[in-house]
């Protein structure tokens, strides 16, 4: 049974064959499988968006003749001769030669004259019989984009053709429907319509400016995380944004993470300095500042400081990929016998938060890549120990999880919480990471019961991850219709006419006094337009006041789901405050 990844990789070959048939001068470079399909990069200017229908038709025409893949191992000299004139393939061949790896050519399909079809440099991983195993209608070409060769801005810009591919036509159709729904929910569009945040070229890309309304949502997210931190007995700390490079050299970030860090210079000192990408190295210094005993542990620090990462401009995307953001960050310094209870408590808090937000999720156990150990700090023994502890904890708690090699942090394995939003998309948000490495690198210790000095274990955790990124996810999850406790404007009072404006203002004053975020719409518009505007803004409660309401000191209540009728102002305030307090 062919895997979906094999089908997608096969279709990348099929795309390259179609391009060569229709655009013989195009130079193929690389074409991998990706999460939703495949792409192939070409050195050509001939392919545009309007080229896709013809390329799609050519792929469908070629597919019936792709009944097998044949391959042969060749020498580097033979490969270079085969790809003469293609500098991109030659670069890949030279790398394989230097590494001593096998060089293989894969061929499938037939040319119009009956000879063997398209041949490419490849490691393999294809569908044995594409014509039989790739379902009709299960793939489509999607878009054309520019892409630098090997992802480096120093290299030539190529033309990238993206394709979508799934096991069946039905799955492709479902994905396309989901994508259309995602466009309607795009947080950048909704945030602009609701006036929640702005980006400025003068400030810099990837650095959001939250408006008063947007900051209300952000503060509510942080507020819930703060409450959970208090329940977990975390002490909140505050740490600086700029730090000496030496701190990150000791932590390991300098060697493993430097390319993602933003450097800072001073006119007064020569120290190499960086804007911090995370808080853990600073928290080690708070721990190290005082003598610690086994009785003091666990020690828990939380931190909402702003972090900075040097993301590439092309990777920035609204709130979901930023250069400047916060995390509901936290670190626990504990003894080995306390690991299970601490991790369990954090997982319970994460589950409580996601229940409040009404978000489904699953857990991913992220492990070290055993074939690329140089990416990580620490010995095999330390990694095996840490991974065994986390796996045993998940099994004992009977938590359903999936293992993912290569997704661990560079200092330890982690449990990642993968949120599933209202339209079925997955977002990696919360995390719990077990670290036996960093405390030792900083020389952290505590006095054990027998008087000896021991090194604590460090647990890194985030409850919902970045409040900024999480806000972007929530906007799309709720499609802008926030639950009352999160909504920037919880109640809008609508006056039927100008003569009812004074009473509308009285009602707003009562609501604000009760701690409800309220405003009035006393514009010179019809009531129908005001209601439609309030519904468009997705305000949880619309209160209509006219002659009858003024006389009886009541309000007529409209919600996003319908009408609640006419009620006394005090009764509405009680209902709304209970709703907000319970975070319904």
Protein Blocks (a to p, Z undefined) as FASTA:
>chain_A
ZZfklmmmmmmmmmmmmmmmmmmmbccfbdcddfklcadddddfkbcfklmmmmmmmmmm
mmmmmmbccdddddfklmmmmmgoiaklmmmmmmmmmnopacddddedjdfkopacdddd
debjiafblmlmmcghiaccfbdcdddehhiakbccdddddddddfbfklmmmmmmmmmm
mmmmomklmmmmnopaccdfkloghiacddfklmmmmmmmmmmmmmmmmmnopacddddf
bdcfklmmmnommmmmmmmpccdddfkbccdcdddfbfklmmmmmmmmpccdfklpccdd
ddfbdcdddddfklggcjlbcfbdcdddddddddfklmmmmmmmmmmmmmmmmmmnopac
ddddddddfklmmlpgcdfklmmmmmmmmmmmmmmnopacdddehiacfkbccddddddd
fkopacdfbdcdddfklmmmnopacddfkopacddddddddfklpaklmmmmmmmmnnop
acfklpmblbdcddfblmlmmmmmmmmmmmmmnopacdddfbfbdfklmmmmmmmnopab
acdddfklmmnopaddddfkbcebjadfklmmmmmmmmmmnoZZ
